[in-house]
Amino acid sequence: MAQKTNCESCLYYGYNEEYECYECTINLDEDEMMQFLSNSSQRCTHFKFGDEYSIVRKQI
């Protein structure tokens, strides 16, 4: 079984100031959204680990 991804550690998970909540910020077209919503394994194919310290490590 595929492992579930954690949205809170995803690069595309951001705060929406208008709605005052966190949400996925990736822009999916209609076909991709349908595939995402019908995915029974609940594993996001667009998940990318968002390490906020990666830029700092490159500077050192």
C-alpha positions in Angstrom: 0.0 0.0 0.0 1.3 3.5 -0.8 2.3 5.7 2.0 0.2 8.8 2.7 2.0 12.1 2.3 2.1 14.8 4.9 0.8 18.1 3.4 2.3 20.2 6.1 5.8 19.2 4.9 5.0 19.8 1.2 6.6 22.6 -0.8 3.2 23.5 -2.2 1.3 23.8 1.1 0.9 27.5 1.9 -1.1 30.0 3.8 -4.0 31.7 2.0 -4.4 35.2 3.7 -7.8 35.8 2.0 -9.4 32.7 3.5 -7.1 32.6 6.6 -6.2 28.9 6.2 -3.5 26.6 4.8 -4.1 25.0 1.4 -2.4 23.3 -1.5 -1.1 26.0 -3.9 -0.3 23.7 -6.8 -2.2 24.7 -10.0 -3.9 21.6 -11.5 -5.8 21.5 -14.7 -9.2 19.8 -15.0 -7.8 16.4 -15.9 -5.1 16.5 -13.2 -7.7 17.5 -10.6 -10.0 14.6 -11.6 -7.1 12.2 -11.3 -6.1 13.6 -7.9 -9.6 13.4 -6.5 -10.2 9.9 -7.8 -6.8 8.6 -6.5 -7.8 5.8 -4.1 -4.3 5.4 -2.5 -4.5 9.0 -1.1 -0.9 9.6 -2.1 -0.2 12.9 -3.8 1.7 12.5 -7.0 2.8 16.2 -6.8 4.3 16.0 -3.3 7.7 17.7 -3.0 9.4 17.9 0.3 9.6 21.5 1.3 12.7 22.0 3.4 12.8 25.6 4.5 16.4 25.3 5.6 17.8 24.0 2.3 18.6 27.6 1.1 20.6 28.3 4.3 22.6 25.1 3.9 23.6 26.1 0.4 24.9 29.5 1.7 27.2 27.8 4.3 
